[in-house]
C-alpha cells in the first residue's frame, strides 16, 4: 500500500532529495520546502521505495498537495 507525503503549508519546493525507484528508510528527507526563507524538510514516515514524485524544484505547493508516494 502506497503512502503519500503531502505539503503541510503553502511553500515553494526548494529541492527533491530522492528519485523514483530509490529505497528510503523512515525519517529520510524526501523533499525540502521553503517558506518565509526557512527550509522545511519533508521526511518519509515509512520506509520503502519511492514510487513517484509529483513536484519539481521551483513549484509552489499548497497545504494538502501531494509531494511524493512511497510504497
C-alpha positions as CSV (number, residue, x, y, z in Angstrom):
1,X,0.0,0.0,0.0
2,X,1.4,3.4,-1.0
3,X,1.8,6.2,1.5
4,X,1.5,9.8,0.0
5,X,3.5,12.6,1.5
6,X,1.6,15.9,1.5
7,X,2.6,19.6,2.0
8,X,1.6,20.9,5.4
9,X,1.7,24.6,4.3
10,X,2.0,26.9,1.3
11,X,5.6,26.8,0.2
12,X,7.9,26.5,-2.7
13,X,9.8,23.3,-3.5
14,X,13.4,24.1,-2.7
15,X,14.8,20.6,-3.7
16,X,14.0,17.0,-4.3
17,X,16.3,14.7,-2.4
18,X,15.4,11.3,-3.8
19,X,14.4,9.8,-7.2
20,X,11.7,7.4,-8.2
21,X,12.7,3.8,-7.6
22,X,15.1,4.7,-4.7
23,X,14.7,2.8,-1.4
24,X,14.4,5.0,1.7
25,X,14.3,4.4,5.4
26,X,11.8,6.1,7.8
27,X,13.0,9.6,8.5
28,X,14.8,10.1,5.2
29,X,14.5,13.6,3.7
30,X,12.3,13.3,0.6
31,X,11.6,16.9,-0.3
32,X,12.8,20.3,1.1
33,X,10.2,23.1,1.0
34,X,11.0,26.8,1.5
35,X,8.6,29.2,3.2
36,X,9.4,32.6,4.6
37,X,13.1,32.0,4.0
38,X,13.1,28.8,6.1
39,X,13.9,25.4,4.7
40,X,11.4,22.7,5.9
41,X,12.4,19.0,5.3
42,X,9.6,16.6,4.5
43,X,10.5,13.2,5.9
44,X,9.5,9.7,5.0
45,X,7.1,8.4,7.6
46,X,7.6,4.8,6.5
47,X,10.4,3.0,4.7
48,X,10.0,1.6,1.2
49,X,10.6,2.5,-2.4
50,X,9.8,6.0,-3.8
51,X,7.1,5.2,-6.3
52,X,6.5,8.7,-7.7
53,X,7.4,12.3,-7.2
54,X,4.7,14.7,-8.0
55,X,6.6,18.1,-7.8
56,X,9.7,19.7,-9.2
57,X,12.1,22.2,-7.7
58,X,10.6,25.7,-8.0
59,X,7.0,24.5,-7.9
60,X,4.6,26.3,-5.4
61,X,2.6,23.9,-3.4
62,X,-0.5,24.5,-1.2
63,X,-1.5,22.7,2.0
64,X,-2.5,19.2,1.2
65,X,-0.8,18.9,-2.2
66,X,0.8,15.5,-2.8
67,X,4.6,15.7,-3.0
68,X,5.6,12.0,-3.4
69,X,4.5,8.5,-2.7
70,X,6.3,5.6,-1.0
71,X,5.3,2.0,-1.2
